[in-house]
Amino acid sequence: MMDLILSISVLMIMSFVLNSFWLSFYGGLCLTFLCFLKISMSSEFLNLTYGLGLDMLSYTLVCLSFWICFLMILASSLVKKERFFSEIFVFFILFLLLSLIITFSSLNLFVFYLFFEISLIPTLFLIIGWGNQPERISAGVYLFFYTLLVSLPMMVALFYLYSKYNSLEFIFFDSNEGSSFYLYLCLNMVFFVKIPLFLLHLWLPKAHVEAPISGSMILAGIMLKLGGYGLMRVMKMFMSMSNMNLLFMFISLIGGILISLVCIRQSDMKMLIAYSSVSHMGLVVSGILTLSSWGMSGGLVLMLAHGLSSSGLFCLANMLYERTGSRSFFLNKGMMNIFPSLALWWFLLCSSNMSAPPSLNLLGEIILIYSIFKVFFGFGFILFSMVFFSAVYSLFLFSFTQHGSVSSGVFNLYQISIREFLLLFFHWVPLNLMFLKSDLFLVWF
């Protein structure tokens, strides 16, 4: 693990010294493939170094972090083109990547907590420094304080766990502690906010709308997965608290339906994609809270699939925003007439978002629906409604942007570049080919 961390540290220095935007991208791409070679097809922790290690869960999310972070650089060529502090921009992306890798590969709950909080800082700077809208500061404050408010009880819980176990290594936690209601809330609320659970999700659409494309990609692709990862690591302490789990499962599933209805009434492309993330991650929360091997594996698969599909949709929305200057459906209509080649990518990523085969989303949703249905038969109708509405708002997004009469203000547009097609290709291909080796994601638990 230390080779990857040292390599990223060198790239961070090079981004300042050489001030080379694309050198950082190509160097990062080489590091990404180096990370792929460290594959860990095991439930054991391998590649152990200085309290860091990889099992299949950590490995999957570390690879996703590498992939999304360097696609963020590829998506943000406008920062380089306009000379808008591009070296500081790349530095923050690499700093964020470094904190995410240590978060996902840490074997110690305190180190995980520390870098979990540190990853907020570069995200905040990306939103405030390179955001497009005047309200980006309030969006950054929402993001920061929603997380910090529920982080303080978690710190108290860490002190309690250390006094009990004399260690905060994940491997020493057991299910004997699972009867404490207060410990359950203190440890898990920070993850519920991060994922985010319905009723705790208000920071997410605001942060997405105000963020630049790189901020939206990292929020949708990685930051939401921190909550799911944390739940998977600590939930083994609460095997006996099935009533609490059922309550939060009910909240997240009902919230998924309500958020889906909100999506259908949106007029802002980014807002719709952001709200759809809340709906999908509600399904992931419910799967994790079943405390079954199917639920955990399905949660991992859907987190990975959502990270790629949601990030790709944000890239598509940003391509239209850069050309028309608006995210509104009313001004971005009839795009099939202007960008026919982009219409295929809209269809492919919207179909993946609604879990059409052969995407990884389909596999994740099938496993999660089975695991939730097995816990409580009464969730069947709710799950059916979530799947149905997911298809409705994905088709709504596709049809409203691609069909209809073209606005008279959008005829002076520059065409889609090779770089942008490459960006979409790198989102869609792993999302729809990884199901061929999906058995890997079912072995870690």
ZADRENTI-261291 format. One record per atom (N, C-alpha, C, CB): residue in one letter; x, y, z. Coordinates in steps of 0.2 Angstrom, whole numbers, plus 2048, in hexadecimal, padded with zeros to 3 digits. Atoms other than C-alpha are relative to their C-alpha. Glycine has a CB too. Layout:
AXYZ...
//
This chain:
M8047FA800M800800800M804806800M7FB800806M7FC7FA7FFM80E80C804M8038027F9M8067FF805D7FE7FE806D81480C7F2D7FB8047FCD8027F97FBL8057FB803L8048137ECL7FF806803L7F97FC800I8017F97FCI8038207FAI8068047FEI8007FE807L7FA7FC802L8158257F6L8008037F9L8067FC801S8017FE807S8118267E4S7FC8067FFS7FE7FA7FBI8057FB801I8028317E6I804807803I7FA7FF804S7FC7FB7FDS80D83C7F2S8058047FBS8047FE806V7FB7FE805V81A83E7E4V7FC8047FBV8047FB7FDL8047FC805L80C8437D8L7FE806802L7FA7FB7FEM8027FA7FDM8068507E4M8058057FFM7FE7FF807I7FA7FB801I8178587E4I8018027F9I8067FD803M7FF7FE807M8198577D1M7FB8047FDM8007F97FCS8057FC803S80885F7CES802807802S7F97FE803F7FD7F97FEF81086F7D7F8068027FCF800800807V7F97FE802V82286E7D1V7FF8017F8V8057FB802L801800808L81E86A7BEL7FA8037FEL8017F87FEN8067FD803N80D8717BDN7FD7FD7FAN8018087FFS802803806S8088647B1S7FA7FC801S8067FB7FEF8068037FFF7F68607B1F7FF7F97FDF7FA8047FDW801807803W7F68517A5W8057FB802W8018017F8L7FB8057FDL80684A7ACL7FD7FD806L807804801S8038037FAS7FD8487BCS7FA7FB7FES7FC805804F805805802F7EF83F7B3F8037FA7FDF7FB8037FAY7FD806803Y7FA8337A9Y8037FC806Y8058027FBG7FD8047FAG80482F7B9G7FB7FD804G804805804G8058037FCG7F482C7C2G7FD7FA7FDG7FB805802L803805803L7EE8217B5L8047F9801L7FF8017F8C7FB8067FEC7FE8167B7C7FF7FD807C8078037FEL8018027FAL7FB8167C9L7FA7FC801L800806805T8068047FFT7E98107C7T8017F97FET7FB8037FBF7FF807802F7EF8017BDF8047FC804F8038007F9L7FC8047FBL7FC7FD7CAL7FC7FE806L806805802C8058027FAC7EE7FD7D7C7FC7FA7FEC7FB806801F804805802F7E47F17CCF8047F9801F7FE8017F9L7FC8067FFL7F37E57CDL8017FD807L8078017FDK7FF8027F9K7F27E47E0K7F97FC802K801806804I8078037FFI7E17DA7DEI8017FB806I7FE7FD7FAS8008047FAS7DC7D27EES7F97FC800S800805807M806804801M7D07C47EBM7FF7FC807M8007FB7FAS8008037F9S7CE7C07FES7FC804805S8077FF802S8037FC7FAS7C57C480ES805801805S7FA7FB803E7FB7FE7FCE7D57C5816E8048067FEE8067FA800F7FC7FA802F7E07D5817F8067FE7FDF800805806L7FA801803L7EE7D480BL8048077FFL8007FD7F9N7FC7FA801N7FC7E1806N801804806N7FD8047FBL8007FC7F9L7FE7E6819L806804800L8007FB805T7FA7FB800T8097F581BT7FE806805T8028037FAY8017FA7FCY80980182AY7F9801802Y8038067FDG8078007FEG7F87FD830G7FB8017FBG7FF806805L805800805L7F07FD81FL8007F97FCL8038067FAG801807803G7EA7EE815G7FA8007FBG8007FA805L806800805L7DE7E9807L7FD7F9801L8038017F9D804806802D7D07DC807D7FC8027FAD7FC7FE806M8047FE806M7C47DB7F9M7FC806800M7FB7FA7FEL8047FA7FFL7B97E8800L8048077FFL7FC800807S7FC7FA801S7C77F5802S8038007F9S8067FF805Y7FD800806Y7CF7F07F2Y7FC8037FBY8027F97FET8057FE805T7BF7F37E8T800808800T7FA7FD801L8017F97FFL7BD8047EFL8068057FFL7FD802807V7FA7FD802V7CF8097EEV8018017F8V8067FD803C7FF800808C7CF8057DBC7FB8057FEC7FF7F97FDL8057FB802L7BF80F7D9L802807802L7F97FF804S7FD7F97FES7C781E7E2S8058027FBS803800807F7FB7FF805F7D681D7D6F7FD8027F9F8057FA7FFW803800806W7CB81B7C7W7FC8077FFW7FB7FB7FFI8047FA800I7BF82A7CBI804806801I7FB800806C7FC7FA7FFC7CC8367D1C8048027FAC8057FF806F7FC7FE806F7D68357C1F7FB8017FAF8057FA7FEL8057FE804L7C68367B7L7FE807801L7FA7FB800M8017F97FEM7C38467C1M8048057FCM800801807I7FB7FC804I7D384D7B9I7FE8017F9I8077FE801L802800807L7CD8487A8L7FA8047FEL7FF7F87FEA8077FC801A7BC8507AAA801807801A7FB7FD805S8007F97FES7C38607B0S8068047FCS802801807S7FB7FD804S7CE8667A1S7FE808800S8007FD7F9L8017F9800L7C58777A2L804804805L7F8801801V7FB7FD7FBV7CF87A7B2V8068027FDV8007FC806K7F97FF803K7DF8787A8K7FF8057FAK8027F97FDK8017FC805K7D8881799K800808802K7FA7FE7FCE8017F97FDE7D38917A3E806802805E7FA801803R7FB7FE7FBR7E38907AER7FD802806R8058057FDF8037FE7FAF7D88907BDF8037FC806F7F87FE7FFF7FC8047FBF7E588A7CAF8007F97FFF7FD802807S800807801S7E78797C2S8047FC804S8017FF7F8E7FB8047FCE7F68747CCE7FD7FF807E807803801I8038017F9I7EC8777DDI7FA7FB7FFI7FE807802F806805801F7DD86E7D5F8037F9800F7FD8027FAV7FE807801V7E785E7D1V8037FE807V8068007FBF7FD8027FAF7F085F7E2F7FA7FE805F803807803F8058027FCF7DF85F7EBF7FD7F97FEF7FA805800I803807802I7D98507E1I8057FB802I7FF8007F8L7FB8067FEL7E98467E5L800800808L8078027FDF8008007F9F7E884B7F7F7F97FD802F7FF807803L8068047FFL7D68457F7L8007F97FFL7FA8037FCL7FF807801L7DB8357EFL8047FD805L8037FF7F9L7FC8037FBL7E88327FCL7FC7FF806L806805802S8048017FAS7DC83580AS7FB7FA800S7FD806802L805805802L7CF829802L8047F9800L7FD8017F9I7FD807800I7DC81B800I8027FE807I8078007FBI7FE8027F9I7E281C812I7F97FE804I804806803T8068027FDT7D081C817T7FD7F97FFT7FA8057FEF802806802F7CB80D80DF8047FA802F7FF8007F9S7FC8057FFS7DA803811S8037FF808S8078007FCS7FE8007F9S7DC807824S7FD7FA804S7FE806803L8028067FCL7DB7F8830L7FE803807L8067FB801N8017FD7F9N7D880483FN7FA8057FFN806803803L8067FB801L7C780D842L802807802L7FB7FD806F7FF7F87FFF7CF81D849F8048037FAF805800806V7FC7FE806V7DB81E83AV7FA8017FAV8057FC7FDF806800805F7CB81B82FF7FC807801F7FB7FA800Y8047FA7FEY7C2829839Y8038067FEY7FE7FF807L7FC7FA801L7D0835837L8008027F9L8077FF803F8007FE807F7D2834824F7F98007FDF8047FA7FDF8077FF802F7BF832822F7FE808800F7FB7FC804E8027F97FFE7BE844829E8058047FCE801802807I7FB7FC804I7CE84A820I7FE8017F9I8077FD800S8027FF807S7C684680FS7FB8057FFS7FD7F97FEL8057FB801L7B9853812L8048067FEL7FC801807I7FD7F9801I7C6861811I8018017F9I807800804P7FF7FF807P7CC85F7FFP7F98007FCP8047FB7FDT8067FF803T7BA85C7FAT7FD807801T7FB7FA802L8027F97FFL7B586C802L8038057FCL800802807F7FD7FB804F7C28767F9F7FF7FF7F9F8087FF801L802801807L7BE86E7E8L7F98037FFL7FF7F87FEI8067FD800I7AC8747EBI800807800I7FB7FD805I7FF7F97FFI7B08857F1I8048037FBI802802807G7FB7FD804G7BF8887E6G7FE8007F8G8067FD801W801800807W7B98827D5W7F87FF7FEW8047FA7FDG807801801G7A68817D7G7FD8067FBG7FC801807N8037FB805N79B88B7CAN7FB805803N7FD7FC7FBQ8067FC7FDQ78D8927D5Q802805806Q7FA7FC801P7FE7FC7FBP78D8A07E1P7FE7FD807P7FC807800E8018037FAE7868957EFE8047FB802E7F87FE800R7FC8067FFR7948897EFR803800807R8068007FBI7FE8007F9I79A88F800I7FB7FD805I802808802S8058037FBS78A88B809S7FF7F97FES7F98047FFA800807801A78A87A800A8067FD803A8007FF7F8G7FA8037FCG79C877807G7FF800807G8068047FEV8018007F9V79687C818V7FB7FA802V7FD807802Y8058057FFY787870817Y8047F9800Y7FB8007FAL7FC806800L793862812L8047FF806L8048007FAF7FC8007FBF79F86681FF7FD7FF807F804806801F8038007FAF79486882EF7FB7FA801F7FC807802Y804806800Y78885A82AY8047FA803Y7FC7FE7FAT7FB8067FET79784E82CT803801806T8057FF7FAL7FD7FE7FAL79F85783AL7FC7FF806L804807800L8058007FAL790858845L7FF7F9803L7F98027FEV8018077FEV78E845845V8067FC801V7FB7FC7FBS7F98047FFS7A1841846S802801807S8058047FBL7FE8007F9L7A2847858L7FE7FA804L7FE807802P8028067FCP79783985FP8047FA7FEP7F97FF7FFM7FC806802M7A282D855M806800803M8018007F8M7F98007FCM7B283385DM7FF7FE807M802808800V8018037F9V7AA83086EV7FF7F9800V7F9803803A801807801A7A581F868A8077FC7FFA7FB7FE7FAL7F9802801L7B781C863L8047FF806L8048047FBF7FD8007FAF7BD820874F7FE7FA804F7FF807804Y8038057FCY7B181487CY8027F97FDY7F88007FFL7FD806803L7B6806870L8077FE802L7FF8007F8Y7F98017FEY7C8809874Y8017FE807Y8048067FES8008027F9S7C5808886S7FE7F9801S7FC805805K8028077FFK7BC7F7884K8047FB7FDK7F98007FCY7FC805804Y7C77EE877Y808802801Y7FE8007F9N7F97FE800N7D87F887AN8038007F9N8047FB805S7FE800807S7D97F8867S7FA8037FCS8037FA7FEL8067FE804L7CF800859L8017FC7F9L8008077FFE7FF804806E7D57F384CE7F97FD7FEE8057FB800F806803802F7C67ED842F7FF7F9802F7FF8017F8I8018077FFI7CA7DB844I7FE7FE807I8077FD7FFF8018017F9F7C87DC857F7F9801802F804803805F8077FE7FEF7B67E2857F7FC7F97FFF7FD8057FBD804805800D7A97D585BD7F8802801D8027FA805S8077FE800S7967D485CS7FD800807S7FC7FA7FCN8037FF7F9N7957D486FN7FE807802N8067FD805E8017F97FEE7947E786FE7F98027FEE8068047FEG8067FE804G7847E7865G7FA802803G7FF7FB7FBS8077FE7FDS7777EB872S7FF807802S7FF7FB806S8017F97FDS77B7FD875S7FD8047FAS808802801F8047FB805F76F80986CF8048067FFF7F9802803Y7FC7FA801Y77A81886FY8067FF7FCY802803807L7FA801804L78A810868L7FE7FF7F9L8037FA803Y802801807Y78080B859Y7FF8077FCY7F97FC800L8017F9804L77A81D855L806804800L7FB804805C7FA7FC800C78B82585AC8047FD7FAC8047FF806L7FB803805L79581984EL7FD8017F9L8017F9801N802801806N789818840N7FD8067FDN7FA7FB800M8037FA803M78182983EM8048047FBM7FE805806V7FC7FD804V790830836V8007FD7F9V807801803F800803806F78F823829F7F98017FCF8017F8801F8077FE803F77C826826F8008067FDF7FB7FF806V7FF7F9803V780838823V8048007F9V803805805K7FB800805K78E834817K7FD7FC7FAK8067FD802I802804805I78482780DI7FC8037FAI7FD7FA802P8037FE7FAP77883180EP7F97FD801P7FF808800L8078027FEL76882A817L7FB8057FFL8007FD807F8057FB801F758832813F7FE803806F7F97FC7FDL8017FC7FAL75484081FL807804802L7FD7FD806L7F97FD7FFL767843820L8048027FAL8047FB805H7FD800806H76A84680EH8008077FDH7FC7FC7FBL8017F9803L76785980CL8068037FDL7FC804805W7FA7FD802W77985D80AW8027FE7F9W8067FE805L7FE803806L77B8527FBL7FE8037F9L7FE7F97FFP8027FD806P77185A7EDP803807800P7F88017FFK7FD7FA7FFK77786B7F3K8078007FEK7FF803807A7F9800802A7898667F2A8017FE7F9A8047FB805H7FF802807H78785E7E1H7FF8057FBH7FB7FA7FEV8017FA804V77F86D7D9V805805800V7F9802802E7FB7FA800E78C8797DFE8077FE7FEE800803807A7F9802801A79B86E7DCA8028007F8A8017F8802P7FE801807P7A586D7CCP8007F97FEP8088037FFI801807802I7A585D7C2I8047FC804I8028007F8S7FC8057FCS7B48567CBS7FD7FF807S807803801G8038007F9G7AB85A7DCG7FA7FB800G7FE806803S806804800S79B8517D6S8027F97FFS7FC8027FAM7FD807802M7A58427CFM8027FD807M8058007FBI7FD8037FAI7AE83F7E0I7FB7FF805I806805803L8068017FBL79E8427EAL7FC7FA7FFL7FC806800A804805802A7948367E0A8047F9800A7FD8017F9G7FC806801G7A282A7DCG8037FD806G8068017FBI7FC8037FAI7AC8287EDI7FD802807I8078027FFM8017FE7FAM7A68337FBM7FA7FC803M7FF807800L8068047FDL79582A7FDL8027F9802L7FA8007FBK7FE8067FFK79E81A7FDK8047FF807K8047FD7FBL7FD8007F9L7A781F80DL7FB7FD805L803807802G8058027FBG79781D817G7FF7F87FFG7FA8047FFG802807800G79380C810G8067FB802G7FF7FE7F8Y7FA8037FEY7A5806813Y800800807Y8078037FDG8007FF7F9G7A480C825G7FB7FB803G7FF807802L8058047FDL794803828L8027F97FFL7F98017FCM7FE807801M79B7F3821M8057FE805M8027FE7F9R7FA8017FCR7AA7F482CR7FD7FF808R805805800V8027FF7F9V7A17F883DV7F97FC801V7FF807802M8078037FEM7907EF83BM8017F9803M7FC7FF7F9K7FF8077FDK7977DE841K800801807K8077FD7FEM8017FF7F9M7967E6852M7F9800802M804806803F8077FF7FFF7837E7851F7FC7FB7FDF7FE8077FEM803806803M77E7D684CM7F97FF804M8047FA800S8078017FCS7707D685AS7FB8057FFS8027FF807M8057FA800M7687E7856M7FC8007F9M804806800S804800806S75C7E1848S7FB805800S7FE7F97FFN8067FB800N74E7EC84EN8028077FDN7FD801807M7FD7F9803M7597FC84BM8018007F9M806802804N7FE801807N75F7F583AN7F98007FCN8037FA7FFL806800804L74D7F2835L7FD8077FFL7FB7FC803L8037F9800L74880483AL8048047FAL801803807F7FC7FC805F75680C82FF7FF7FD7F9F808800802M801802807M753800821M7F98037FDM7FF7F8800F8067FD802F741806821F8008077FEF7FB7FF806I7FF7F9802I746818821I8038017F9I804804806S7FD7FF806S752816813S7FC7FD7FAS8077FC800L804802805L74680C808L7FA8047FEL7FE7F9801I8067FB801I73781880AI8038067FEI7FD801807G7FC7FA802G744826808G8017FF7F8G806801804G7FE801807G74981E7F7G7FA8017FCG8037F9800I8067FF804I73781E7F1I7FF8087FFI7FA7FD803L8027F9800L7348307F6L8058047FCL800803807I7FB7FD804I7458367EFI7FF7FF7F8I8077FE802S801802808S74182D7DES7FA8047FES7FE7F9800L8057FC802L7318377DEL8028077FFL7FA800805V7FD7F9800V73B8477E1V8048007F9V804801806C7FC800806C7468427D2C7FC8017FAC8047F97FFI8057FF806I7378417C6I7FE8077FFI7FA7FB801R8027F9800R7338537CAR8058057FFR7FC802806Q7FB7FC800Q74485A7C8Q8018047F9Q8077FD801S7FF7FD807S7488677BAS8088027FFS7FD807800D7F97FF800D75B8677BED8047FA7FFD803804806M7FD807801M7668597B7M8047FE805M8048017F9K7FC8027FBK7738597C4K7FC7FE807K805806802M8048017FAM76685A7D2M7FC7F9800M7FA805801L803806801L75D84B7CBL8057FA801L7FD7FF7F8I7FB8067FFI76D8407CAI802800807I8068027FBA7FE8007F9A7728467DCA7FA7FC804A801807802Y8058037FCY7618417E3Y7FF7F87FEY7F98037FES801807802S7618307D9S8067FC804S8017FF7F9S7FA8037FCS77282D7E3S7FD7FE807S806804801V8038017FAV76882E7F3V7FB7FA800V7FB806803S804806801S75B8217EDS8047FA7FFS7FC8017FAH7FC806801H7688157E7H8047FE807H8058017FBM7FC8027FAM7738167F7M7FB7FE806M804806802G8058027FCG763814801G7FF7F8800G7F98037FFL800807801L7628027FAL8067FD803L7FF7FF7F8V7F98027FEV7758007FEV7FF7FF808V8068047FEV8018007F8V771805811V7FC7FA802V7FD806802S8048067FES7637F8812S8037FA7FFS7F98017FCG7FD807801G76D7EA80BG8067FF805G8048007F9I7FB8007FBI77C7EE817I7FC7FE807I804806800L8038017F9L7707EE826L7FC7FA800L7FA806801T8038077FFT7697DD822T8057FB803T7FE7FD7F9L7FB8047FCL77A7D7829L8017F97FDL7FF800807S7FF806804S77A7C981CS8068007FBS7FA7FD7FDS7FB800805S7887C4810S7FE8027FAS8037F9800W8037FD806W77C7C7802W800807800W7FA7FC7FEG8017F97FFG7787D8808G8068047FFG7FC802806M7FA7FD800M78A7DD80BM8038007F9M8057FD805S7FD800807S7907D77FAS7FC8047FBS8007F87FEG8047FC804G7817DF7F1G801807801G7F97FE801G7FE7F97FEG7857EF7FAG8078027FCG800801807L7FA7FF803L7977EE7F4L7FF8017F8L8057FB801V801800807V7927EA7E2V7FC8077FDV7FC7FA7FDL8047FA802L7857F87E1L804807801L7F9801804M7FC7FA7FFM7918057E9M8058017FAM8047FF807L7FB800806L79E8017DBL7FC8027FAL8037F97FFA8037FE806A7918027CEA7FD807800A7FA7FB7FFH8027F97FFH7898127D4H8058057FFH7FC801807G7FA7FC801G79A81A7D5G8028027F9G8067FD804L7FE7FF807L79D8187C3L7FA8037FCL8027F97FDS8067FD804S78B81B7BCS7FE807802S7FA7FB801S8027F97FES78782A7C6S8068057FES7FF800808S7FB7FB802S7988327C3S8008017F8S8077FD802G8007FF807G79682F7B0G7FA8047FEG7FF7F97FDL8057FC802L7858377B0L801807802L7FA7FE804F7FE7FA7FFF78C8467B9F8058037FBF804801807C7FC7FE806C7998477ABC7FC8027FAC8057FB7FEL8057FE806L78B84779EL7FD807801L7FB7FA7FFA8037F97FEA7828557A7A8048067FFA7FD7FF807N7FC7FB800N79185F7A8N8028027F9N8077FE804M7FE7FF808M79585D795M7FB8057FEM8007FA7FCL8057FC802L784865792L800807803L7F97FD801Y7FF7FA7FCY7878727A0Y8058057FDY8017FF807E7FB7FC803E797878798E7FF8037FAE8067FB7FFR8027FD807R78F87B787R7FA804801R7FF7FA7FCT8067FC800T77E88278CT800805805T7FA7FC800G8007FC7FBG78288A79CG7FA7FF805G8008077FES8068027FCS7738827A4S7FF7F9802S7F98037FDR8028077FFR76E8727ADR7F97FF800R8037FF808S807801801S75C8747AAS7FE7FC7FBS7FC807800F803805805F7528677A1F7FD8047FAF7FB7FB802F8047FC805F748875798F8058037FBF7FD806804L7FB7FD804L75887C790L8047FB7FCL805805803N7FC806802N76186B78DN7FB7FB7FDN8047FD805K804805803K754863782K8027FF7F9K7F8803800G7FF801807G75585B771G8077FF7FEG7FD8057FCM7F8801801M768857773M8027FB7FBM8037FF807M7FF805805M766848768M8018037F9M7FA7FB800N7FF7FD807N765854759N807804800N7FA8067FFI7F97FC800I77585E75EI8067FB801I800805805F7FA8057FEF780850766F7FD7F97FFF802801807P803806801P77984075EP8057FA803P7FF7FE7F9S7FB8057FDS789837764S8007FF807S8078017FDL8018007F9L78683C776L7FA7FC802L801807803A8068037FEA775835776A8017F9802A7FB8017FAL7FE8077FEL77C823776L802800807L8057FD7FBW7FD8007F9W786827786W7FB802805W806805800W8057FE7FBW77782F78EW7FB7F9801W7FB8057FDF804806800F76D81F78AF8037FB804F7FE7FD7F9L7FC8057FDL77B813790L800801807L8077FF7FDL8007FF7F9L77D81C7A1L7FA800803L804806801C8078007FDC76B81F7A4C7FD7F9801C7FB8047FCS8038077FFS76780D7A1S8047FC805S8017FC7F9S7FD8037FAS7758087ADS7FE802806S8088027FFN8037FD7FAN76E8147BAN7F97FD802N7FF8077FFM8078037FFM75D80B7B8M8017F8801M7FB8027FBS7FE8077FFS7667FA7BAS7FE7FC7FBS7FD7FE807A801805806A7647F37A9A8067FC7FFA7FE8057F9P7FB805801P76E7E47A4P8048037FAP7FE7F97FFP7FC8047FCP77D7E27A2P804804806P8057FC7FCS7FC7FC7FBS7827EF7AFS8017FD807S7FD807801L7FF8027F9L7897EC7C0L7FA802805L807802803N8067FE7FCN77A7F57C7N7FB7FB801N7FD8077FDL805805800L76F7E77C2L8017FB805L7FF7FD7F9L7FE8057FCL7797DA7CBL7FF802808L8077FE7FFG8017FE7F9G77A7E57DBG7F9801803G803807800E8077FF7FEE7677E97DBE7FD7F9801E7FC8047FBI8038077FFI7637D67D9I8027FD807I8027FC7FAI7FD8037F9I76E7D17E8I7FD804806I808800800L8027FC7FAL7687DF7F3L7F87FF801L8018087FFI8078027FFI7557DC7EFI7FF7F9803I7FD8017F9Y8018077FDY7577CA7F3Y802800807Y8057FB7FCS7FE8007F9S7607CD803S7FB804805S807804801I8047FC7FCI7547DB809I7F97FC801I7FE8077FDF806804800F7457D0804F8007FA805F7FE7FE7F9K7FF8067FCK74C7C280EK7FF802807K8067FD7FFV8017FD7F9V74C7CD81EV7F9801802V805806801F8067FE7FEF73B7D381DF7FB8007FAF7FF807804F804801806F72E7CE810F7FC8067FEF7FB7FA801G8047FA801G7247DE812G8048067FCG7FE803807F7FC7FB803F7327E880AF7FF7FF7F8F807800801G801802807G72D7E07F9G7FD8067FCG7FC7FA7FFF8047FA804F7217EE7F3F8058067FFF7F9801803I7FC7FB800I72D7FB7F8I8068007FBI803802807L7FA802805L73C7F37EEL7FD8017F9L8037F9802F802800807F7317F17DFF7FF8077FEF7F97FC800S8017F9801S72C8047E0S8078037FES7FC803806M7FA7FD801M73E8097E1M8037FE7FAM8057FE806V7FE802807V7437FF7D2V7FC8037FAV8007F87FFF8047FD805F7358057C8F8018087FFF7F87FF802F7FE7F8801F7388187CCF8078017FEF7FE803807S7F97FF803S74A8167C9S8008007F8S8057FA803A800800807A7468117B7A7FC8067FEA7FC7FA7FEV8047FB802V73981F7B6V805807800V7FA802805Y7FD7FA800Y74582D7BBY8078007FBY803802807S7FA801804S7548267B1S7FD8017F8S8037F9800L8027FF807L7498267A1L7FE8077FFL7FA7FB7FFF8027F9800F7428377A6F8078047FEF7FD802807L7FA7FD801L75483D7A6L8038007F9L8067FE805F7FE801807F758836795F7FC8037FBF8017F87FFS8057FD805S74883B78CS800807800S7FA7FD801F8007F8800F74884D792F8068037FDF7FF802807T7FA7FD803T75A85078DT8017FF7F9T8067FE804Q7FF802806Q75A84777DQ7FA8027FBQ8017F97FFH8057FF804H74984A776H7FD807801H7FA7FB801G8037F97FFG73E85A773G8038057FBG800802807S7FE7FB804S74086A76AS806803803S7FB8057FEV7F97FD7FDV75287276BV7FF807801V8057FF7FAS8007F97FES753882774S8048057FBS803801807S7FD7FB805S757891768S807802802S7FC8057FEG7FA7FD7FEG766896773G8067FB800G7FF802807V7FB8057FFV770886771V8037FE7F9V7FE7FA803F7FE802807F77588675EF808801800F7FC8037FBN7F97FE801N78788D761N8047FC805N801808801L7FC8057FBL78F87E76AL8067FD7FDL7FB7FB802Y7FA804803Y7A0876768Y7FE7F8801Y806802803Q801807800Q7A0863765Q8037FC806Q8027FD7F9I7FD8047FBI7A4855771I8077FE7FEI7FB7FA802S7F9801802S7B7852772S8017F8801S805804804I7FE8077FFI7C0841772I8017FF807I8077FF7FCR7FF8007F9R7C5845784R7F97FE804R803806803E8078017FDE7B2845789E7FE7F97FFE7FB8057FEF802807801F7AE835780F8047FB804F8017FF7F8L7FC8047FCL7BD82D788L7FE7FF808L808802800L8027FF7F9L7B7833799L7FA7FB801L7FE807802L806804800L7A682B796L8017F87FFL7FA8027FBF7FE807801F7AE81B78FF8037FD807F8057FF7FBF7FD8027FAF7B881979FF7FB7FF806F806804802H8058017FBH7A881A7AAH7FC7FA7FEH7FB806800W805805802W79D80E79FW8037F9800W7FD8027FAV7FD807801V7A980079BV8017FC806V8068017FCP7FF8047FAP7AE7FB7ACP7F97FE803P804803805L8078017FDL79C7FD7B2L7FC7FA7FDL7FC8067FFN804805803N7957F17A5N8057F97FEN7FE8027FAL7FC806801L7A47E47A4L8027FD806L8068027FCM7FE8037FAM7A77E17B6M7FC7FB802M801805806F8058057FEF7987D67B8F8037F97FEF7F98017FDL7FD806803L7A27C97AEL8047FC806L8048017FAK7FC8037FAK7AD7C77BEK7FD802807K807802800S8037FE7FAS7A07CB7CBS8017FC806S7F88017FED7FF8057FBD7A47BC7D5D805803805D8027F97FEL7FB7FD7FBL7B37C67DCL7FD804806L8058047FCF8027FB7FBF7A87D27E5F7FC7FC806F7FB8057FDL8048047FBL79F7C37EEL8047FC805L7FB7FC7FCV7FC8047FCV7AE7BC7F6V803803806V8067FD7FCW7FC7FD7FAW7B47C9803W7FD7FF806W8018077FEF8038007FAF7A77C7810F8017FA804F7F88017FF
//
